[in-house]
Amino acid sequence: MTGIIECGMSNCVYNKNRLCHTPAITVSAHAECGTYSHASAKGGFEEVNGGVGACLTSDCRFNHQLECSAPEISVVAHDRHADCRTFECRE
């Protein structure tokens, strides 16, 4: 599973110290983190380092059969939602 090395969405329930603490996220069709959730309570597991469970971004060069093949990804804030910074358009 591709690991998440950084998450810039500090207000996400799974983010602590710029790291993701849910076992797996889904990257949605437009390279958006579909697991991003904003709430006052924090969730996730302190001992877990997040990974990409599924990638639905078919036009990303790292997408192979809905799985991410990048060595690692970063998630960044983009227009009030979370995007996969590692996204690269398939040629």
N, C-alpha and C positions, 0 to 999 in steps of 0.2 A: 504494500500500500504506500502510495506517495505521501510523504510527510509534509506538514505545514510548518515552515521554519519561522514565520512571523505573521501576526494578524494585527492590522492597523485599526480594527474596529473595537476600540476600548470599551464602548458601551454595549457590546454583545454579551449575552449572559454566559457564554462559554469562554470569554477572554479574560485572562489574568496575566498581567505583566507582559502584554503583547504576544501571548501564546494561546493557542487553541487547546481547550481541555475537554473536547468531546471526542469519542472514538473515531467518528467519521462524518465528514460533511458531504453534501451533494453540491457540485458545481452545476448550476442551471444552464439552460440553453444559451444565454447571452453572457457567459463567463461570470455570472453573479453567484455569490455564495448563497445557496438556497437554504442553508441551515442557520444563517444569521438571524438572531432574535434579540430584541431589545426589551428588557423588563428590569424592574428594580431588584429582583432576586437574582443571585448568581447560580449557575448550574454547572454541570460537568464534573469531572473527576480530577482532582489535583495531580494524581500520579499518571494521568493519561496525556500523551502528546498527540494532538489531532492529526488526522490523515484524510485523504480524499477517498471516500467510499465509492462514489460514482461521478462521472463527468458526462453531462448531457450536451456539452458544447461541441457539436459535430464538426464545426469549422476550425477547431484548434488542432494544430499539428501533433500535440501530445495525446490526443484522444484516440485510443485504439479499442474498439468494441466496447465503448462507454466506460472505459477505465483510463485513468491518467498514467501516462508513461514518463512524465517529467521526473527528474531525480528528487525534486522538492518544489513546493510552491510557496508564494507569499500571497496574503490577502490584504487588500488596501481599501480605504474609503473612497468611494466615487459617487458623487451626486446623491448623498444620503443612503447609499446602499454599499454592500461589500462586493468587490470584484476580485477575481483571480488575476494578480499582477503577472503571473507567469504565462498567461494566454499568448499564443502566437498563431496568427492566421495560417491555415493550411494552404500551401501553394499548389 
